[in-house]
Amino acid sequence: MNRVLSIDGPGEISWVDEKLPDVPDGGFRVETLFSGVSAGTELTFVKGVNPYLKSVWDPSLGLFTEGTPGAAYPVRGIGYMQVGEVVESRTSILKPGARVAMAYGHRTGYVADPMTDRFVELPPGFDPLMGIYVAHMGPICANGLLHAAHDLHGQAVQSLGDGVRGRRVAVTGAGVVGLLVAQFARAYGAAEVAVLDETPDRLAIADKLGFLTVSGNPALELKRRWRHGPNDRGADVVFQCRGQARALALALKLLRPQGAVIDLAFYTEGAHEVRLGEEFHHNGLTLRCAQIGRVPRGLAHTWDRERLSHETIRLLREHGDELGEHVITDVVAFDEAPDLLYDLATRRRHAVQAVLSRDVQHESG
C-alpha cells in the first residue's frame, strides 16, 4: 500500500495509506527515492499560518477574499521536491529504471499521466539526491535571476546571467533558496556575491561555499566595500530569500541608489518592520516579486518551466557535489517525517535542507 504524508491539524502529522490508481495508457508509476522538505511553505501548514487556511485565492481577481478557505485539514500531498524511479510504464517515452524529478508531494509512490503531470527525466549519471531541486525549487531560484535580467534588459533577455554578470550581488537569507540563488549568480558571472543571514550555522555554510560573508553592520560594511562613484555605493541587485520582514528591510538598505530587490520570500505574517519612508524612498529603489507562478512579462514563451529546470540541471552538474555536501544537512527515513516536520516547525531541530529517503533505515529508540 502506498503512503502519503498528512497534516491533520496544526502540529499534527501522520502517514496515511493511499491506494494508487491503475497506470493509465501513456502513463507510468514511480517509487519515491527522495523527497525534499521545504522549511518555508510546508511548515506554514504545520504551524497553521498558511493564508490558504483562512481565506480563498481568487485567481481572476488576484486577491485573497473571504469565503470558504482554499485549504482545510487534513492537508495531504504537500511538498514539491520529489525524485522517483519508474517501476511500471505504459509509455515509450520512459522505461522502467528511469529517474524523474517531479512535484507530487510526500508520498512513497505515485502514478503519473504525462498529459497532466509535469516530469523531468534526470540525465544518466546525475546524482538523484540533487534531483530534488530540478522540478520546482531550482526553477524558483532561476526565476529570481530571470527577473533581475528582465529588470535590466526587458524582453531582450538572452541568458540567466544578464542581470548579474559583472555586478555586485547580495543575497539575504542563507537557506536553500538563498544558497542556490547565490550559486546561480556566481556561476553566471557575478563580480562578487555576498550572503547575509542571522544564523551563524547558515552563514558558516555560505562561507564554506566561498561566498563573501559579513559581520557587524552588513549594510555599512558592504557599502564601504562596494563603491560605484560619489554618493553611489552598495549592491547592484539584492535577492531577498528569507520570509522575515527584517530581512526585506536589510535588503533595501544594502542597495545602491536606484537598485532593485528581487524578492523570492513568502511573508506569512506580513512585513510590518519594512520602513518604506527611509532608504526605499530616498534612494529611489525598486522591489520586484519573483514568484514562481509566473516569469517576467513577455518572457513566458522563451523561458518556460522546462527551460528553468534544465538551467538547474546545468548548474547542478557543475556544482552539485559542493551543494550536496554543505546544503543537504539531514537525510532521514520516510518513517521519521512526522517527527521531523514537527521539530522543524517548533524549532526543536534546525536543518538547511532535510530530505526523506527510501533507502535510509529508520532507527527506533
N, C-alpha and C positions, 0 to 999 in steps of 0.2 A: 504494500500500500504506500502511495506517495504521501508526503507530509508537507504542510505549509505553515509558516510561522504566523501566529495570530496575536494581535494586540487586543486583548479583551476589555481593557479599560486602562486608565492612567496607572502605570506601574505594574500592569498585569499582562504577562506574556507567556504564551504556551505554544507547543506544536500540536496541530490537529491533523487527523487523517483527511486525505483528499483523493477521491477516485479520479484518475485520469481518463479522458475520453479516448476513444479509438483514434489511431492515427489516420487523418483524412487523406484522400488521394492528393498527392503533391506535397504532403506534409512530412514531419519527422518527429521523433521523440528523443529527448536528451535526458541524461542523468547529470545532475549538477556536480561539477568538480569543485568550484569555488564560488562563493557568494560574498561580495564585499559589503560592509556595513557603512552606511552614511551616518556620520555622527551629527549631521545637521538635520536634514529633512526627516529621517526616520525617528529620531529622538523627540521631535516635536509631537509625534503621536503618542509616544511613551509618556511624555510629560503632560499631555493634554492641552498643548498650546497651539496646535496647528489651526490656522484660520478656517480650514475646511470643516472643522468640527463644530464651528459656531455660526457659520454663515454659508451662503451659496455663491459660487462664482458664476457670473453671467458673462459668457464669452462674447456675446454680441455687443453688450454694453461696455465690457472691460471693467466691471465693478463687482465687488463683493456686496451682496444685498441681503436683507432679512428674508427669512423663509426657512424651509427645511434645509438643514445643513448638508453640504455636499458630501460629507463623510460621517460615518457613525460607527461606534464599536459594535461588534469586533471588526477591526481593520486587518485585512489579510492581503498578502501579496505585495507588501511594501518592499522596497529595495530595487536598485537599478544597476547592479554590478554583478551579473552572473556570467559564468563560463560553464558551458555544458558539453558533454561528449555525446555525439549522436549514437544511439544504440538501436534505433529502428528507423528506417527511411522508406518512404513511398514516393521518392523523387530522385531523378537522375542528377540533380544539382548538388546533392550532399550524400556522401556514402557513410555507412557506419564507421565509427572511429574518428570522423572529423570533429574538430573542436570549434565551437561557435561562441561568440560573445553576444549576450542578449540582455534584456531588462525585463524579467518576468517575476521578480520578487523572490524572497527567500523561500525556496521550495527545493525538495530533494530531486524533483524531476519535472518535466514539462512537455506537453505536446504542442507543437507549433505548426501553424499554417503560413507559409511564406506570403500568401496574399494579404494577411492581416498582421503578421508578426514580423518585426524587423530583426535581422540577424546579420552578423559579420563573421564570416569564416576566418579563423586565425591562420596565418600562413605557416607552412612547415617550419619546424624549429623554433617557433615563437613560444616563449615561456607562458603557459596557460595561466599561471598565477597573475601575471601582469595583464592578462586579458580582461580582468575585471574592469579596467579603465577604458576599454575600446568602444563599447556600445554607447555609453552615456556620459560617464564622468570626464573622459578625455575630451569629447566634443564640448562639454560645458566650458572647459578651460580654453580650448582652441577658439571658441566663440568669443571669449573675452579679448583675445588678441585680434580677432577679426573686427571687433568693434573699435579697437584702438586704430587699426589700419583704416577703417572707414572714416574715422574722425579726421584723419589727415588727407585721404585720397578719394573719399566718396565712392562712387561706383567703379572707379578705376583701379580698385584693389586687385593686385596680381598674386600676392603672397601673404601668408600669415605674418611674415616679418615686416610688412610695410609700415606698421605702426610702432615698431620697437627698434628696428635696425639703426645702430649708431646712436641710440638715445639712452639717457639715464632713466632707469625704470625702478620704481619702488613697489613692493608687494606688501600689503598689510594683512597679516594672518598667515601663520606657518602650519596650517592644517593641510589636508590633502589637496584642496583646490589651490591654495596659495603656493605650495611647493611645486605642483605640476605647472601652474602658470609661470612661476619663476623659471622652471626648466625650459618651458617653451620659449620664453623671452630670450634666455641666454642662447638657446640653440638657434634662434633666428637672428642673432647678431646684435643684441642689445650691447651698448658700450659698457654698461655696468648694471648689475641687478642687486638691489638691497632688499632684504626680507626682514620684516619687523613683527614682533609678537611679544605679548606679555609673559608667556610661559617659558621659563628658562630651558626646559627639556626640548621644546619645539624649536626654540632659537638655536639650540645646540645642533639639532639635525640640519637646520639651514646652513649652519657654519660648516658642518661636515661635508655638505654637498657643494661647498665652495662659494656660497653667496656672501655678499657683504652684510654683516650684521652690526647693529648699532646699539650702544647702551646709553644711559643718561637721558638726555632730551633728544629724541630721534629727529624731530623737525629741525631743531637748531643745528645738530651735528651734520645732517645731510645737506642743509642749505649752506653750511660753511664749506662743505666738500664740493658741491655741485654748483659751480658758477657759470653762467652763460654770458653775463655782461653786467654793467652797472644796474643795480636795483633789479636784477633778474637772476634769481637763484632758486634751486630746488629741482624736483623731479619733472621730467618731461611728461610722464604719464604715471599714474598710480593705479594698480589693480587692487581693489578692496575686496578681500576674500574672507572676511570674518563677520558673522552676523551679530555684531555688537555695535551700538551707536558710537561708542568712544573710538572704535576702530575707524569708522567713517569720518569722525571729527579729526582724527590724526591724519587720515589720508588727504583731507583738504589742506591741512597745514603743511604737508610735505611738498605740495605742488609749486612750481614756478608760476609767475603770473600768466594767466590765460591757458594754463594747463588743464588736463582732463583726468578725472577719476572714472575708471571703468569699474562699475560695481557689480560683482558677482554674488553678493551676500544676500541672505534671507533674514529679514528683521522681524521675527515673530512678535516682538514686544514694541514695535515701532522704533523710532530713533529720536527720542526726546533730548538726548545730550548733544545733538548736532546743532551748532551755532552758525546759522546762515548769515548773521549780521556781521561776522568778523572776516576771516580770510576769504570765504566764499564770495562775499560781496566786494571787498576791497581789492582782491586780485583778479576779479573777473573770471572765475573758474567755471568749469563745466562738469556736470555729474551725469554719467550715462549708465543706464541699467543694461547689463548684458545677460539677459535671462534666456535660458536655452530654448524656450518656446519659440523664439524667432531669431533669425540672423538680421544684420542691419538692412535697412530699407534698400531694395534694389539688388540685393546680392543672393536672394533665395535660389535663383536658377543655377548659379555657378558655385555656390557654397552651401550645398545641402548637407544633411547629417552624415551621409555616406562619405563625403569628402573630408569632413571633420574627423570621422573615425579613422580614415586612412592616414591623415596627418598625425593622429595619435599613434598608430602603428609605427609610422616612420620615426617618431620621437622615441618610442619605447624600444625599438630595435637598437637605437644608438645609446640610450641612457637607461634602459630598463634595469640593468644589473644594479647600478648605484641607487636608483629609486627603490627597487625592491629591498635592498639592504637597509636603507635608512627610513623609508616612509611606511612600509608594511611592518608594523610593530607587533601585531598579535595575530596568530593563526590558530584557530580553535576548532574543535569538533562541532558538528551541527547540534548535537545534544546540548551544548553549552550556550546556545544562542539566547534563551530566555534570561539566564543569569547575566550574560554579557551585556545585553541591551539595558537591563535594569541597572547594572552597576555603572554603565557609561552615563545613563540619564541622571543618576543620583550622585555622580562624580566620586563614586567609591573606587572607580577604576578609570585610568586615563590611557587612551590609545590614539595614535595618529590615524593609522588605517588598520582596522580589525577585519579579518576575513574568516568566514566559515568554510571549512574544508571537509570534503567527503572522506579523505584518507587520513585525517588526524583522529586518533583514537581518544574517546572520552575517558578521562581518568576520574573515577569516583573516589569520594572520601578525601 
